[in-house]
């Protein structure tokens, strides 16, 4: 069986055919919360990346010691 879809609908782009149930699952995935960092969090991440690049990092053991969590 051949189905012809008018060019007006596709505008020359490729189409994908999937079952309705699968399509609805994909739409539901879009509703899942996506983390969007604030400007403050972005700055902190940039600072952490710079420190890491400079070698200014703590090992996990050092961090635990500094927080008083070491056994």
PDB file as gemmi writes it, atoms N, CA and C in Angstrom:
CRYST1    1.000    1.000    1.000  90.00  90.00  90.00 P 1                      
ATOM      1  N   UNK A   1       0.846  -1.174   0.000  1.00  0.00           N  
ATOM      2  CA  UNK A   1       0.000   0.000   0.000  1.00  0.00           C  
ATOM      3  C   UNK A   1       0.893   1.240   0.000  1.00  0.00           C  
ATOM      4  N   UNK A   2       0.562   2.197  -0.788  1.00  0.00           N  
ATOM      5  CA  UNK A   2       1.304   3.445  -0.861  1.00  0.00           C  
ATOM      6  C   UNK A   2       0.403   4.585  -0.415  1.00  0.00           C  
ATOM      7  N   UNK A   3       0.953   5.430   0.436  1.00  0.00           N  
ATOM      8  CA  UNK A   3       0.216   6.608   0.892  1.00  0.00           C  
ATOM      9  C   UNK A   3       0.986   7.815   0.397  1.00  0.00           C  
ATOM     10  N   UNK A   4       0.271   8.723  -0.244  1.00  0.00           N  
ATOM     11  CA  UNK A   4       0.903   9.937  -0.741  1.00  0.00           C  
ATOM     12  C   UNK A   4       0.468  11.098   0.130  1.00  0.00           C  
ATOM     13  N   UNK A   5       1.447  11.810   0.650  1.00  0.00           N  
ATOM     14  CA  UNK A   5       1.165  12.969   1.506  1.00  0.00           C  
ATOM     15  C   UNK A   5       1.536  14.214   0.711  1.00  0.00           C  
ATOM     16  N   UNK A   6       0.598  15.140   0.583  1.00  0.00           N  
ATOM     17  CA  UNK A   6       0.859  16.340  -0.210  1.00  0.00           C  
ATOM     18  C   UNK A   6       2.067  17.135   0.301  1.00  0.00           C  
ATOM     19  N   UNK A   7       2.802  17.692  -0.617  1.00  0.00           N  
ATOM     20  CA  UNK A   7       3.983  18.500  -0.305  1.00  0.00           C  
ATOM     21  C   UNK A   7       3.610  19.656   0.622  1.00  0.00           C  
ATOM     22  N   UNK A   8       2.393  20.194   0.460  1.00  0.00           N  
ATOM     23  CA  UNK A   8       1.935  21.310   1.302  1.00  0.00           C  
ATOM     24  C   UNK A   8       2.008  20.963   2.793  1.00  0.00           C  
ATOM     25  N   UNK A   9       1.777  19.701   3.106  1.00  0.00           N  
ATOM     26  CA  UNK A   9       1.794  19.285   4.509  1.00  0.00           C  
ATOM     27  C   UNK A   9       3.201  19.003   5.011  1.00  0.00           C  
ATOM     28  N   UNK A  10       4.059  18.490   4.148  1.00  0.00           N  
ATOM     29  CA  UNK A  10       5.390  18.093   4.595  1.00  0.00           C  
ATOM     30  C   UNK A  10       6.443  19.168   4.398  1.00  0.00           C  
ATOM     31  N   UNK A  11       6.212  20.069   3.462  1.00  0.00           N  
ATOM     32  CA  UNK A  11       7.178  21.126   3.119  1.00  0.00           C  
ATOM     33  C   UNK A  11       8.552  20.520   2.805  1.00  0.00           C  
ATOM     34  N   UNK A  12       8.530  19.312   2.249  1.00  0.00           N  
ATOM     35  CA  UNK A  12       9.765  18.652   1.845  1.00  0.00           C  
ATOM     36  C   UNK A  12      10.527  18.003   2.988  1.00  0.00           C  
ATOM     37  N   UNK A  13       9.952  17.995   4.173  1.00  0.00           N  
ATOM     38  CA  UNK A  13      10.620  17.406   5.336  1.00  0.00           C  
ATOM     39  C   UNK A  13      10.225  15.934   5.475  1.00  0.00           C  
ATOM     40  N   UNK A  14      11.099  15.175   6.134  1.00  0.00           N  
ATOM     41  CA  UNK A  14      10.813  13.772   6.364  1.00  0.00           C  
ATOM     42  C   UNK A  14       9.774  13.630   7.469  1.00  0.00           C  
ATOM     43  N   UNK A  15       8.991  12.569   7.377  1.00  0.00           N  
ATOM     44  CA  UNK A  15       7.973  12.296   8.384  1.00  0.00           C  
ATOM     45  C   UNK A  15       8.270  10.972   9.063  1.00  0.00           C  
ATOM     46  N   UNK A  16       7.743  10.814  10.271  1.00  0.00           N  
ATOM     47  CA  UNK A  16       7.873   9.563  11.007  1.00  0.00           C  
ATOM     48  C   UNK A  16       6.468   9.123  11.387  1.00  0.00           C  
ATOM     49  N   UNK A  17       6.196   7.851  11.203  1.00  0.00           N  
ATOM     50  CA  UNK A  17       4.891   7.317  11.561  1.00  0.00           C  
ATOM     51  C   UNK A  17       5.074   6.400  12.761  1.00  0.00           C  
ATOM     52  N   UNK A  18       4.339   6.704  13.850  1.00  0.00           N  
ATOM     53  CA  UNK A  18       4.394   5.861  15.044  1.00  0.00           C  
ATOM     54  C   UNK A  18       2.972   5.651  15.548  1.00  0.00           C  
ATOM     55  N   UNK A  19       2.748   4.590  16.302  1.00  0.00           N  
ATOM     56  CA  UNK A  19       1.412   4.349  16.860  1.00  0.00           C  
ATOM     57  C   UNK A  19       0.996   5.494  17.793  1.00  0.00           C  
ATOM     58  N   UNK A  20      -0.299   5.748  17.860  1.00  0.00           N  
ATOM     59  CA  UNK A  20      -0.835   6.840  18.679  1.00  0.00           C  
ATOM     60  C   UNK A  20      -0.417   6.703  20.137  1.00  0.00           C  
ATOM     61  N   UNK A  21      -0.462   5.498  20.669  1.00  0.00           N  
ATOM     62  CA  UNK A  21      -0.092   5.287  22.074  1.00  0.00           C  
ATOM     63  C   UNK A  21       1.362   5.709  22.336  1.00  0.00           C  
ATOM     64  N   UNK A  22       2.245   5.375  21.426  1.00  0.00           N  
ATOM     65  CA  UNK A  22       3.651   5.753  21.562  1.00  0.00           C  
ATOM     66  C   UNK A  22       3.808   7.276  21.466  1.00  0.00           C  
ATOM     67  N   UNK A  23       3.059   7.897  20.575  1.00  0.00           N  
ATOM     68  CA  UNK A  23       3.096   9.354  20.421  1.00  0.00           C  
ATOM     69  C   UNK A  23       2.661  10.028  21.722  1.00  0.00           C  
ATOM     70  N   UNK A  24       1.594   9.504  22.321  1.00  0.00           N  
ATOM     71  CA  UNK A  24       1.090  10.093  23.562  1.00  0.00           C  
ATOM     72  C   UNK A  24       2.107   9.953  24.686  1.00  0.00           C  
ATOM     73  N   UNK A  25       2.850   8.827  24.728  1.00  0.00           N  
ATOM     74  CA  UNK A  25       3.892   8.652  25.727  1.00  0.00           C  
ATOM     75  C   UNK A  25       5.000   9.691  25.535  1.00  0.00           C  
ATOM     76  N   UNK A  26       5.349   9.967  24.288  1.00  0.00           N  
ATOM     77  CA  UNK A  26       6.367  10.975  23.996  1.00  0.00           C  
ATOM     78  C   UNK A  26       5.907  12.357  24.449  1.00  0.00           C  
ATOM     79  N   UNK A  27       4.643  12.661  24.215  1.00  0.00           N  
ATOM     80  CA  UNK A  27       4.092  13.954  24.641  1.00  0.00           C  
ATOM     81  C   UNK A  27       4.140  14.056  26.165  1.00  0.00           C  
ATOM     82  N   UNK A  28       3.820  12.954  26.855  1.00  0.00           N  
ATOM     83  CA  UNK A  28       3.855  12.960  28.324  1.00  0.00           C  
ATOM     84  C   UNK A  28       5.265  13.198  28.839  1.00  0.00           C  
ATOM     85  N   UNK A  29       6.271  12.690  28.130  1.00  0.00           N  
ATOM     86  CA  UNK A  29       7.660  12.902  28.548  1.00  0.00           C  
ATOM     87  C   UNK A  29       8.022  14.381  28.556  1.00  0.00           C  
ATOM     88  N   UNK A  30       7.418  15.149  27.674  1.00  0.00           N  
ATOM     89  CA  UNK A  30       7.700  16.580  27.621  1.00  0.00           C  
ATOM     90  C   UNK A  30       7.225  17.285  28.881  1.00  0.00           C  
ATOM     91  N   UNK A  31       6.278  16.683  29.590  1.00  0.00           N  
ATOM     92  CA  UNK A  31       5.711  17.309  30.775  1.00  0.00           C  
ATOM     93  C   UNK A  31       6.571  17.091  32.017  1.00  0.00           C  
ATOM     94  N   UNK A  32       7.575  16.210  31.920  1.00  0.00           N  
ATOM     95  CA  UNK A  32       8.444  15.935  33.056  1.00  0.00           C  
ATOM     96  C   UNK A  32       9.272  17.180  33.356  1.00  0.00           C  
ATOM     97  N   UNK A  33       9.435  17.472  34.623  1.00  0.00           N  
ATOM     98  CA  UNK A  33      10.168  18.658  35.057  1.00  0.00           C  
ATOM     99  C   UNK A  33      11.602  18.638  34.536  1.00  0.00           C  
ATOM    100  N   UNK A  34      12.002  19.730  33.997  1.00  0.00           N  
ATOM    101  CA  UNK A  34      13.377  19.879  33.526  1.00  0.00           C  
ATOM    102  C   UNK A  34      14.073  20.922  34.398  1.00  0.00           C  
ATOM    103  N   UNK A  35      15.250  20.554  34.905  1.00  0.00           N  
ATOM    104  CA  UNK A  35      15.998  21.466  35.764  1.00  0.00           C  
ATOM    105  C   UNK A  35      16.516  22.645  34.963  1.00  0.00           C  
ATOM    106  N   UNK A  36      16.223  23.840  35.422  1.00  0.00           N  
ATOM    107  CA  UNK A  36      16.712  25.057  34.787  1.00  0.00           C  
ATOM    108  C   UNK A  36      17.453  25.854  35.850  1.00  0.00           C  
ATOM    109  N   UNK A  37      18.782  25.839  35.796  1.00  0.00           N  
ATOM    110  CA  UNK A  37      19.550  26.514  36.842  1.00  0.00           C  
ATOM    111  C   UNK A  37      19.368  28.029  36.815  1.00  0.00           C  
ATOM    112  N   UNK A  38      19.402  28.607  38.011  1.00  0.00           N  
ATOM    113  CA  UNK A  38      19.309  30.058  38.129  1.00  0.00           C  
ATOM    114  C   UNK A  38      20.657  30.666  37.761  1.00  0.00           C  
ATOM    115  N   UNK A  39      20.689  31.972  37.637  1.00  0.00           N  
ATOM    116  CA  UNK A  39      21.933  32.675  37.319  1.00  0.00           C  
ATOM    117  C   UNK A  39      22.970  32.429  38.417  1.00  0.00           C  
ATOM    118  N   UNK A  40      22.515  32.373  39.659  1.00  0.00           N  
ATOM    119  CA  UNK A  40      23.417  32.135  40.790  1.00  0.00           C  
ATOM    120  C   UNK A  40      24.052  30.740  40.701  1.00  0.00           C  
ATOM    121  N   UNK A  41      23.259  29.749  40.344  1.00  0.00           N  
ATOM    122  CA  UNK A  41      23.769  28.385  40.218  1.00  0.00           C  
ATOM    123  C   UNK A  41      24.747  28.290  39.048  1.00  0.00           C  
ATOM    124  N   UNK A  42      24.439  28.983  37.951  1.00  0.00           N  
ATOM    125  CA  UNK A  42      25.334  28.978  36.790  1.00  0.00           C  
ATOM    126  C   UNK A  42      26.695  29.583  37.143  1.00  0.00           C  
ATOM    127  N   UNK A  43      26.665  30.683  37.925  1.00  0.00           N  
ATOM    128  CA  UNK A  43      27.918  31.324  38.355  1.00  0.00           C  
ATOM    129  C   UNK A  43      28.729  30.379  39.235  1.00  0.00           C  
ATOM    130  N   UNK A  44      28.055  29.713  40.160  1.00  0.00           N  
ATOM    131  CA  UNK A  44      28.741  28.782  41.058  1.00  0.00           C  
ATOM    132  C   UNK A  44      29.371  27.637  40.260  1.00  0.00           C  
ATOM    133  N   UNK A  45      28.682  27.167  39.244  1.00  0.00           N  
ATOM    134  CA  UNK A  45      29.212  26.099  38.409  1.00  0.00           C  
ATOM    135  C   UNK A  45      30.437  26.573  37.629  1.00  0.00           C  
ATOM    136  N   UNK A  46      30.388  27.780  37.103  1.00  0.00           N  
ATOM    137  CA  UNK A  46      31.541  28.344  36.395  1.00  0.00           C  
ATOM    138  C   UNK A  46      32.744  28.459  37.334  1.00  0.00           C  
ATOM    139  N   UNK A  47      32.484  28.925  38.557  1.00  0.00           N  
ATOM    140  CA  UNK A  47      33.545  29.077  39.552  1.00  0.00           C  
ATOM    141  C   UNK A  47      34.143  27.712  39.885  1.00  0.00           C  
ATOM    142  N   UNK A  48      33.298  26.707  40.033  1.00  0.00           N  
ATOM    143  CA  UNK A  48      33.775  25.356  40.344  1.00  0.00           C  
ATOM    144  C   UNK A  48      34.615  24.798  39.194  1.00  0.00           C  
ATOM    145  N   UNK A  49      34.200  25.050  37.977  1.00  0.00           N  
ATOM    146  CA  UNK A  49      34.961  24.566  36.819  1.00  0.00           C  
ATOM    147  C   UNK A  49      36.334  25.239  36.749  1.00  0.00           C  
ATOM    148  N   UNK A  50      36.384  26.547  37.028  1.00  0.00           N  
ATOM    149  CA  UNK A  50      37.670  27.269  37.028  1.00  0.00           C  
ATOM    150  C   UNK A  50      38.588  26.708  38.110  1.00  0.00           C  
ATOM    151  N   UNK A  51      38.044  26.496  39.302  1.00  0.00           N  
ATOM    152  CA  UNK A  51      38.842  25.954  40.398  1.00  0.00           C  
ATOM    153  C   UNK A  51      39.367  24.563  40.068  1.00  0.00           C  
ATOM    154  N   UNK A  52      38.534  23.763  39.441  1.00  0.00           N  
ATOM    155  CA  UNK A  52      38.955  22.411  39.060  1.00  0.00           C  
ATOM    156  C   UNK A  52      40.091  22.468  38.050  1.00  0.00           C  
ATOM    157  N   UNK A  53      39.950  23.385  37.102  1.00  0.00           N  
ATOM    158  CA  UNK A  53      40.983  23.543  36.073  1.00  0.00           C  
ATOM    159  C   UNK A  53      42.319  23.948  36.697  1.00  0.00           C  
ATOM    160  N   UNK A  54      42.262  24.801  37.731  1.00  0.00           N  
ATOM    161  CA  UNK A  54      43.468  25.269  38.417  1.00  0.00           C  
ATOM    162  C   UNK A  54      44.009  24.213  39.381  1.00  0.00           C  
ATOM    163  N   UNK A  55      43.246  23.146  39.585  1.00  0.00           N  
ATOM    164  CA  UNK A  55      43.684  22.116  40.528  1.00  0.00           C  
ATOM    165  C   UNK A  55      43.303  22.422  41.957  1.00  0.00           C  
ATOM    166  N   UNK A  56      42.470  23.431  42.146  1.00  0.00           N  
ATOM    167  CA  UNK A  56      42.048  23.822  43.487  1.00  0.00           C  
ATOM    168  C   UNK A  56      40.797  23.026  43.876  1.00  0.00           C  
ATOM    169  N   UNK A  57      41.019  21.765  44.220  1.00  0.00           N  
ATOM    170  CA  UNK A  57      39.901  20.885  44.573  1.00  0.00           C  
ATOM    171  C   UNK A  57      40.232  20.143  45.856  1.00  0.00           C  
ATOM    172  N   UNK A  58      39.221  19.594  46.496  1.00  0.00           N  
ATOM    173  CA  UNK A  58      39.390  18.771  47.685  1.00  0.00           C  
ATOM    174  C   UNK A  58      39.077  17.323  47.323  1.00  0.00           C  
ATOM    175  N   UNK A  59      39.799  16.408  47.936  1.00  0.00           N  
ATOM    176  CA  UNK A  59      39.436  15.006  47.783  1.00  0.00           C  
ATOM    177  C   UNK A  59      38.224  14.755  48.674  1.00  0.00           C  
ATOM    178  N   UNK A  60      37.566  13.652  48.474  1.00  0.00           N  
ATOM    179  CA  UNK A  60      36.419  13.321  49.306  1.00  0.00           C  
ATOM    180  C   UNK A  60      36.845  13.188  50.763  1.00  0.00           C  
ATOM    181  N   UNK A  61      37.995  12.594  50.981  1.00  0.00           N  
ATOM    182  CA  UNK A  61      38.524  12.441  52.349  1.00  0.00           C  
ATOM    183  C   UNK A  61      38.747  13.813  53.007  1.00  0.00           C  
ATOM    184  N   UNK A  62      39.347  14.742  52.256  1.00  0.00           N  
ATOM    185  CA  UNK A  62      39.582  16.101  52.787  1.00  0.00           C  
ATOM    186  C   UNK A  62      38.261  16.799  53.104  1.00  0.00           C  
ATOM    187  N   UNK A  63      37.294  16.632  52.249  1.00  0.00           N  
ATOM    188  CA  UNK A  63      35.989  17.245  52.479  1.00  0.00           C  
ATOM    189  C   UNK A  63      35.354  16.705  53.744  1.00  0.00           C  
ATOM    190  N   UNK A  64      35.390  15.383  53.898  1.00  0.00           N  
ATOM    191  CA  UNK A  64      34.826  14.773  55.114  1.00  0.00           C  
ATOM    192  C   UNK A  64      35.519  15.285  56.360  1.00  0.00           C  
ATOM    193  N   UNK A  65      36.853  15.385  56.295  1.00  0.00           N  
ATOM    194  CA  UNK A  65      37.613  15.911  57.442  1.00  0.00           C  
ATOM    195  C   UNK A  65      37.197  17.343  57.756  1.00  0.00           C  
ATOM    196  N   UNK A  66      37.095  18.180  56.725  1.00  0.00           N  
ATOM    197  CA  UNK A  66      36.711  19.590  56.921  1.00  0.00           C  
ATOM    198  C   UNK A  66      35.304  19.738  57.500  1.00  0.00           C  
ATOM    199  N   UNK A  67      34.426  18.805  57.154  1.00  0.00           N  
ATOM    200  CA  UNK A  67      33.057  18.849  57.663  1.00  0.00           C  
ATOM    201  C   UNK A  67      32.901  18.122  58.991  1.00  0.00           C  
ATOM    202  N   UNK A  68      33.985  17.509  59.442  1.00  0.00           N  
ATOM    203  CA  UNK A  68      33.932  16.764  60.711  1.00  0.00           C  
ATOM    204  C   UNK A  68      33.214  15.446  60.583  1.00  0.00           C  
ATOM    205  N   UNK A  69      33.217  14.856  59.413  1.00  0.00           N  
ATOM    206  CA  UNK A  69      32.498  13.600  59.200  1.00  0.00           C  
ATOM    207  C   UNK A  69      33.427  12.394  59.111  1.00  0.00           C  
ATOM    208  N   UNK A  70      34.720  12.615  59.196  1.00  0.00           N  
ATOM    209  CA  UNK A  70      35.668  11.498  59.044  1.00  0.00           C  
ATOM    210  C   UNK A  70      35.584  10.564  60.226  1.00  0.00           C  
ATOM    211  N   UNK A  71      35.745   9.281  59.962  1.00  0.00           N  
ATOM    212  CA  UNK A  71      35.686   8.259  61.030  1.00  0.00           C  
ATOM    213  C   UNK A  71      37.021   8.086  61.665  1.00  0.00           C  
TER     214      UNK A  71                                                      
END                                                                             
